[in-house]
């Protein structure tokens, strides 16, 4: 089963998808890169909360970001 979570990181419409083994973070979380929060529709406090939630969900899952390598944390 795939779960979908809204993550207002650099865009209020950002979504992530996860299963028991994988988390597809798209542009919401890219390991080793700072999330872009300078866009006009971005809320830095909400972005920080979303990143924290993503990292909690990513535990023991393979992270599949929009850019870069797939990793496991």
C-alpha positions, 0 to 999 in steps of 0.5 A: 500500500502507498501512503500519501502525505502533504509536505509544504516544503518549497511549495504548498502542494508538495507531496511525498509517497511512502511504503513500508520500504520506500519513501519518494520525497521528490523535491521536498527532501534531497539529502545533502541539499538545503531545501529552497525556501526563498520562493514566494509561496514558501513558509519557512516554519512549515517547511522545517516541520515538513522536513522533520516529518519526512525524516521521521518517516524516512527512518528505515526506508530507502529515500528516493529523491527527485534529484541525486542518489537513492539512499537509505538512512 
